[in-house]
Amino acid sequence: MNEFFKVNNQAGEIQVFGDLRLSSLDKLTAALHREVVIARYPDIVLDLENLASITHSVIPPLVSYLRYLTQQHKVDYSFVQPRNGPLRERLKNLGMSHYIDYRRFDKPNLKSSSPCVMQFLTNGECDTVTDKVINSVLRSAQLSRQHIAALEWAVSEITDNVINHSQSPVGGFAIFNKIKNTNIIEITVADCGVGVARTLGIRDEAEAVAQAVQEGVTRNKQTNQGNGLYGSYKLASASNGIFMLKSRHGAFFVSKGGDTRIRLETVPFHGTIVVCQIDCDQPDLIERGGHLQKPLAFERVI
């Protein structure tokens, strides 16, 4: 499928055209950086009139960065909604509209079974996110608790990782999505914290994301916590799902076929993004885990 995405920015206005995917997020965050951080416009018009489509996975990192800019640079947003009526309603239901313009749009209802972006700032709110994901999956799919045990573990660990390690001033944001005609659940979690490299004390950001998914590297020996990225990566690999970890310039990708790529990207994300797919048709994922089938290979992108 051919996808088109373009961003125009000038004098505090950012116009978005086409299909907004996680792969095109850097164009939008770069435009926001230019208008807010460099040009120092206090009011930003985010014009999504010509937005054609959006994926679930791009929403947590985008709203996380928008909230970060509001808190750190005192910026405010005006929102031009999509011309497309169903897409306009979708952004509202997923909660993205609220996190752009909270005065005009209500915060998404966490008690609803429908997917929506969820902000969490405490360990208790991490539990709320996990409960919503699990309860929603149980209502929408014919699955037992055993089938979703791996999903529950991964969501809990990834969100907990944000609270205990990221130092994000806006907490974390999460969303889940059931892949159509499957029992594959995709969870995306993002924060605007200090990043993986600083957390691990590693200067090279590509090396940092590679180390973050190795067993025992980030575990806190006193609390027995902090191995969630490694475990979630293994569970995604075991169920033939994708896994992505991006932090600042460093990016780690695992495809459905198990191919791995670690690279430095030119446009950084201010914080960390994790995308993890778990196939809940497989009830024994925790027991068998998922070991690397192929060695890690570096691909540096200029």
C-alpha positions in Angstrom: 0.0 0.0 0.0 1.4 3.4 -1.0 1.4 5.9 1.8 1.9 9.6 1.6 2.9 11.9 4.5 3.9 15.5 4.5 4.3 18.3 7.1 4.4 22.0 6.5 5.3 24.4 9.3 5.6 28.1 9.4 5.0 30.9 12.0 3.5 28.6 14.6 1.2 26.6 12.3 1.8 23.0 11.5 -0.1 21.4 8.6 -0.3 17.6 8.3 -1.1 15.8 5.0 -1.7 12.1 4.4 -1.1 9.0 6.5 0.3 9.4 10.0 2.3 6.3 10.9 5.0 5.6 13.5 7.5 5.6 10.7 6.5 9.2 9.8 6.4 10.5 13.4 9.9 12.0 13.2 8.7 14.5 10.5 6.0 15.8 12.8 8.1 15.9 16.0 10.9 17.7 14.1 8.3 20.4 12.9 7.1 20.8 16.5 10.6 21.2 17.7 11.4 23.9 15.2 8.2 25.9 16.0 8.2 25.5 19.8 11.8 25.0 21.0 13.8 26.9 18.3 11.3 29.6 17.1 9.6 29.7 20.6 6.1 30.2 19.4 3.8 30.0 22.5 0.7 29.1 20.6 0.7 26.3 18.0 -2.0 25.6 15.4 -1.9 21.8 14.7 -3.9 21.6 11.4 -5.0 18.0 10.7 -7.7 19.0 8.2 -5.9 17.0 5.5 -5.0 14.0 7.6 -6.0 10.8 5.7 -5.4 8.1 8.3 -3.7 7.4 11.5 -2.4 4.2 13.3 -2.9 3.4 17.0 0.9 3.1 17.6 1.7 6.7 16.7 -0.7 8.2 19.2 1.1 7.6 22.6 4.5 9.1 21.5 2.8 12.0 19.8 0.6 13.0 22.7 3.4 12.4 25.1 5.6 14.9 23.2 2.8 17.4 23.0 2.2 17.2 26.7 6.0 17.5 27.3 6.2 20.7 25.2 3.2 22.1 27.1 4.8 21.5 30.5 8.4 22.4 29.6 7.8 25.3 27.2 4.4 26.5 28.2 3.0 26.1 24.7 -0.7 25.9 24.0 -2.4 24.3 21.0 -5.3 25.1 18.7 -6.7 22.0 16.8 -8.0 22.0 13.3 -9.8 18.6 13.0 -9.7 16.3 10.0 -12.1 17.0 7.2 -12.8 13.2 7.1 -15.8 12.7 9.4 -15.1 9.1 10.5 -11.4 10.0 11.1 -12.5 13.0 13.1 -14.6 10.8 15.3 -11.9 8.2 15.7 -9.4 10.8 17.0 -11.9 11.9 19.5 -12.7 8.3 20.6 -9.0 7.3 20.9 -8.4 10.3 23.1 -5.9 12.1 20.8 -8.2 15.1 20.4 -8.3 15.7 24.2 -4.5 15.6 24.5 -4.2 18.2 21.7 -7.0 20.5 23.0 -8.2 19.5 26.5 -10.6 22.5 26.6 -12.7 21.3 23.7 -12.5 17.5 24.1 -13.2 15.3 27.1 -10.6 12.9 28.4 -11.1 9.3 27.2 -13.1 7.0 29.5 -10.8 4.4 31.0 -13.8 2.3 31.9 -14.8 1.9 28.3 -13.8 -1.4 26.6 -12.7 0.4 23.5 -9.0 1.2 22.9 -7.9 4.7 23.8 -4.7 6.4 24.8 -4.1 6.2 28.6 -1.9 8.4 30.6 -0.3 7.0 33.8 1.8 8.8 36.4 1.9 6.3 39.3 2.3 2.6 39.9 -1.4 2.5 40.7 -2.3 4.0 37.4 0.0 1.4 35.7 -2.3 -1.3 37.3 -5.3 0.6 35.9 -3.8 0.5 32.4 -3.1 -3.2 32.6 -6.6 -3.9 33.9 -8.2 -2.0 31.1 -6.2 -3.8 28.4 -6.8 -7.3 29.9 -10.5 -6.7 30.6 -11.0 -5.3 27.1 -9.3 -8.3 25.5 -11.3 -10.7 27.6 -14.5 -9.0 26.5 -13.6 -8.9 22.8 -11.9 -12.3 22.2 -12.7 -15.9 23.2 -9.6 -16.3 25.3 -8.8 -17.7 28.7 -6.7 -16.0 31.3 -3.9 -18.5 30.5 -3.9 -17.2 26.9 -3.5 -13.6 28.0 -0.9 -14.2 30.8 2.0 -13.2 28.6 0.2 -10.0 27.4 -0.7 -9.1 31.0 3.0 -9.6 32.1 4.3 -7.5 29.2 1.9 -4.6 29.7 2.6 -4.5 33.5 6.4 -4.6 33.0 6.6 -2.0 30.2 4.4 0.5 32.0 6.2 -0.1 35.3 9.5 0.5 33.5 8.3 4.1 32.7 7.5 4.9 36.3 10.6 3.4 37.8 13.2 4.5 35.2 12.2 7.1 32.7 11.9 10.3 34.9 9.3 11.5 32.5 7.7 14.8 33.7 4.4 13.8 32.0 4.4 10.1 33.0 3.7 7.6 30.3 1.1 7.0 27.6 -0.2 3.7 26.4 -2.6 2.3 23.9 -3.6 -1.2 22.7 -4.9 -2.5 19.5 -6.3 -5.9 18.5 -5.0 -6.8 15.0 -8.0 -7.5 12.7 -8.9 -11.2 12.2 -6.3 -12.4 14.7 -5.8 -12.6 18.5 -2.6 -10.5 18.2 -2.6 -7.6 20.6 -0.3 -4.7 20.0 0.6 -2.5 22.9 2.4 0.8 22.5 3.9 2.7 25.4 5.8 6.1 25.2 7.3 8.6 27.6 9.3 11.8 27.4 11.9 10.9 30.0 15.7 10.8 30.0 16.0 7.9 27.6 17.6 4.4 27.8 21.2 5.6 27.2 21.2 7.9 30.2 19.4 5.4 32.4 22.0 2.7 31.6 24.9 5.1 31.6 25.9 4.3 28.0 27.1 7.0 25.7 26.3 5.3 22.3 22.4 5.4 21.9 22.3 2.4 19.5 24.3 0.3 21.9 22.1 1.4 24.7 18.8 0.1 23.1 20.7 -3.2 22.2 21.8 -3.6 25.8 18.3 -2.8 27.2 16.9 -6.0 25.7 19.6 -8.2 27.0 18.9 -10.4 30.1 19.8 -8.9 33.4 21.2 -5.6 32.1 18.6 -3.3 33.6 17.4 -5.5 36.5 17.5 -3.9 40.0 19.1 -6.6 42.1 17.4 -5.2 45.3 13.9 -5.0 44.0 14.1 -7.8 41.3 12.5 -5.4 38.9 13.6 -3.8 35.6 13.9 -6.8 33.2 10.7 -5.9 31.5 12.1 -4.9 28.1 14.1 -8.1 27.8 11.1 -10.3 28.8 8.6 -8.4 26.6 11.0 -8.7 23.6 11.3 -12.5 24.2 7.5 -12.9 24.4 7.0 -10.9 21.2 9.6 -13.0 19.4 8.2 -16.3 20.8 4.8 -15.4 19.3 6.2 -14.2 16.0 5.2 -10.6 16.7 7.1 -7.4 16.1 9.0 -5.6 18.8 10.4 -2.0 18.7 12.4 0.0 21.2 13.3 3.6 20.2 15.0 6.0 22.6 16.5 9.3 21.4 18.6 8.4 18.3 18.8 4.7 19.1 16.3 2.2 17.6 15.9 -1.6 17.9 13.5 -3.5 15.6 12.5 -7.1 15.5 10.3 -8.2 12.5 7.7 -10.9 12.4 10.3 -13.2 10.9 12.7 -12.6 13.7 15.2 -10.3 11.8 16.7 -7.7 14.1 18.1 -4.2 13.3 19.8 -1.8 15.5 20.4 1.7 14.1 21.0 5.3 14.8 18.3 7.6 13.4 18.9 11.2 12.4 15.8 12.6 14.1 15.6 11.7 17.8 12.5 11.0 19.8 12.6 12.9 23.1 12.1 9.9 25.4 11.3 6.2 24.7 8.8 4.3 22.6 8.0 0.6 23.0 5.8 -1.4 20.6 5.2 -5.0 21.5 2.9 -7.6 19.7 1.7 -10.7 21.6 -0.2 -13.5 19.9 -2.7 -14.6 22.5 -3.6 -17.7 20.6 -0.4 -19.2 22.2 -1.1 -20.0 25.9 2.4 -21.3 26.8 4.5 -18.2 25.8 5.7 -17.5 29.4 6.9 -21.1 29.8 8.8 -21.3 26.5 9.9 -17.7 26.1 11.6 -16.7 22.9 15.4 -16.9 22.3 17.2 -15.0 19.6 17.4 -17.0 16.4 19.8 -14.6 14.6 22.7 -12.4 15.9 22.1 -8.7 16.3 23.4 -6.6 13.4 24.0 -2.9 13.4 22.6 -0.7 10.6 23.6 2.9 10.9 21.4 5.3 9.0 22.7 8.7 8.1 
